[in-house]
Amino acid sequence: MPLKAKVPAVRLKASADTIDRLARGVGSAAPAAHDGGMSTSYSAGGSAHQKNLSQSILQVIFSFFLGVVVVAFVGIGVNTFYPEPAFTDGSWDDARHAGWRLTTSVILLICATAVMVVSLVRSELAPVISNGILLGGVFTMIYAVGVSASAGNEWPRFVVITFALLVTVGIGYLKFARVRASAEAPANLSPDGSAPLDSAIGVRLEAVEAKLDALGKVLRGE
């Protein structure tokens, strides 16, 4: 009988030691698994990184080309519906052409403002197209400032350039301040949104360790 009574005690002690080692190894096993996962992701992500780089370059080229097309569309449209005055009897009328340049710069400025505002509408759904339209608005604004700079009247030209400056600063603030604010928003949350994902995992690991420690103490009779 004493020999048979010792067998369950030995097995109970062995189980307690096993659970105790498991409880101590949870904290060290999780970082090791995490490091292994990171090394695997780094080794497998080389081609994905190259693909993303190529995609980013194509997106930049497309946005730039779209901006050039937009400014060409606006410029040709303005010159089509409001053409430059022709020579009158072979003479050049400076005052008439100065007025035309000033009016053209105002029209271009309005078109540039409208294009920039359009680029802000639902820009998160198609950022490449939105950036291309924004570039088109910037190029059109440069075109408007260049045309107004060749106008002879000083005060209207100054008003056009001032308005162009205010519109450019305002659109840039709305565009990039909003993007920065959305990027700084907490995106790494737990499913219930109560805590960051890494913190939630750490809390769960601590809870598992506490339960294993308590189970080991019970089996050891502490």
Secondary structure, DSSP 8 states (H G I E B T S, - for coil): -HHHHHHHHHHHHHHHHHHHHHHHHHHHHHHHHHHHHHHHHHHHSHHHHHHHHHHHHHHHHHHHHHHHHHHHHHHHHHHHHS-----BTTB--HHHHHHHHHHHHHHHHHHHHHHHHHHHTTTTT-HHHHHHHHHHHHHHHHHHHHHHHT-S-HHHHHHHHHHHHHHHHHHHHHHHHHHHHHHTS---B-TTSSSBHHHHHHHHHHHHHHHHHHHHHHHHT-
